[in-house]
Amino acid sequence: MIGVTEFPDELEQVVYSILDEEVPRSTVFHGRQHTQRVFQAARTLAEKEALSEADQLLTLTAALLHDIGYRETRVNHERISADFGHEILPDFGYSLAQVDRIHALILLTATRSTTSRASAGDNKASESLSEQILLDACWEYFGAEDRLEQIELLYKEEFHNGLVTDRIRFYQKLVAQITVHTYFTKTAHAVWQPNKMSLKLWLERELQHLSLG
């Protein structure tokens, strides 16, 4: 079975409806708006980096599904998201081989978190272009124009869930993440890297102000 050859637009609306209806209201960052951003970032990078149409289809699908696991829990949500692909994608004509590849791409977002990528920049060839694009798209918000608004939403979500106890610890966590984070694609590095580094400087200044009381 060949599977789908064009991205099914109706899948996008189904996923957004699930995110709107089933993700807890307290999940103010990892909801529909974040998924839309990652999806659009992946599309932009795929076009700029000349990703093949077949790989673009799989990468965009993985971007769309990568955080749908938040409908159940934030813990191991990537596994839930990946498994959900096996439930829903065959109904849209995806072949088993396509679903398996999307499953692997989604799981990559867990194994290649910012905290495990200190050496990733030294071995970019270890990731395929699809993998590089998906990873970069997931961390688009570090280099986005509205990065301060995005990290504020992330702070509210993490504070509500007890992942951080105050703004100082949250900012320290972000600085540590940015320090080891690297964008893989040339496009992301050119467009988002400068803003990401300006965010790091801003966070460090804010930490100084907060530590002084």
Stockholm file with secondary structure:
# STOCKHOLM 1.0

chainA/1-213         MIGVTEFPDELEQVVYSILDEEVPRSTVFHGRQHTQRVFQAARTLAEKEALSEADQLLTLTAALLHDIGYRETRVNHERISADFGHEILPDFGYSLAQVDRIHALILLTATRSTTSRASAGDNKASESLSEQILLDACWEYFGAEDRLEQIELLYKEEFHNGLVTDRIRFYQKLVAQITVHTYFTKTAHAVWQPNKMSLKLWLERELQHLSLG
#=GR chainA/1-213 SS CCCCSSCCHHHHHHHHHHHHHHSCTTCCSTTHHHHHHHHHHHHHHHHHTTCCHHHHHHHHHHHHHTTGGGGTCSTTHHHHHHHHHHHHGGGGTCCHHHHHHHHHHHHHHHHTCGGGCTTGGGCGGGSCHHHHHHHHHHTGGGGSTTHHHHHHHHHHHHHHTTSCSSHHHHHHHHHHHHHHCCCCSHHHHHHTHHHHHHHHHHHHHHHHHHHTC
#=GC SS_cons         CCCCSSCCHHHHHHHHHHHHHHSCTTCCSTTHHHHHHHHHHHHHHHHHTTCCHHHHHHHHHHHHHTTGGGGTCSTTHHHHHHHHHHHHGGGGTCCHHHHHHHHHHHHHHHHTCGGGCTTGGGCGGGSCHHHHHHHHHHTGGGGSTTHHHHHHHHHHHHHHTTSCSSHHHHHHHHHHHHHHCCCCSHHHHHHTHHHHHHHHHHHHHHHHHHHTC
//
